[in-house]
Amino acid sequence: MKLLLFLTVCASALVITAGALAAAPQPAPDPFGSETAAPLVVTQLTGAQARKLGVPASSLPGVRSDHGGTSPNASGPCGACINTCWTTTYRAGGNSSTGSYYENDSPVWCGNGSWITYADVSRHWQSVSMWYAADGEAGPWFDGGCAGCTSIHFSLYGNFSWHPPILPVSHSTVYLGVWLQAYGAASYG
């Protein structure tokens, strides 16, 4: 009899504890907590590809662009001074069990190995799925280096919101910054 009473008390305590835990409000998961950046894959463009993407004739691949052998912003002469152009597509954002949110950009730039001869960052877009919404962008704009320098940097901000069915809306901003190099490399920065 004492054993039965003891087991009944233990079972009741478990039910009360489980009920209290179930009734306690659970914090909402951070929908913007897993921000990731995709790796950059730089692709060299042919003359026809670069022309189709809007590169001016003076900056097309294979065109010599020495401007007298040096750029006012470069540290020295450019060597052969032959243009090459590149593009890459990159994105930053995140993916969760309730959807995804990404800011994307596909810059096109050209360089002669020593300095940037052309840069265009106008191809940018936002992509979202499920409970996320794209709320607009700020940028892109150039904010470091220059055409005529060994590298150029641009920034882009994407605004997103998370709209769960019963929880309040959350907002977040994603930052994208990329350094483009005169020899075809690119890196987040």
C-alpha positions, 0 to 999 in steps of 0.5 A: 500500500505504501508503495502504491501511495509513493508511486501515485505521489511521484506520478502526480509530481511529474504531471504537475511539473510537465504541465508547468513546463508546457504552460510556460511561455517559450521564447521565439527562435531568432529567425535572423540568427543564422546569417551566412555568406555564399563563397565567391566564384569569379568568372572571366568574361569574353569580349562578347559577354562583357559587351552584352553586360554593358562594358564600354568599348574602351574597357572591353577584354583585350583592349589596351588601357594604359592612359600614358602608362600610369594611373594617377591613383596607382602606385606604378605602371600597369605593365602590358595594360591589357583589360580583362573583365570579370563577374561574380554572383554573391549573396548574404543572408540566412536560411531557417526552417521557416524560410530564407532571406538573401541579398544578391549582387552580380558585379561586373568589373574590368582591370588591367592588372594594376588598376580598375578600369570599369565597375558596375554593381547595378545588378542586385536583387532580394530573394525570400521564401516562406515567412520572410519578406523583402522590405527594400534595399539601400545601395549599392554604392562605391565607398572605397578604392576607385576606378584607377585604383588597384581595388574598389569596394561597394556596399549594399544593405538589404532589409527583411522581415519575418512574419510568423503566423502568431508571433510579432513581426521581426526585422533585420538588415543584411550587409553586403560588402565586396572588394573587387581587385584589378587582377580579377579577385574579389572578397567580402569586406 
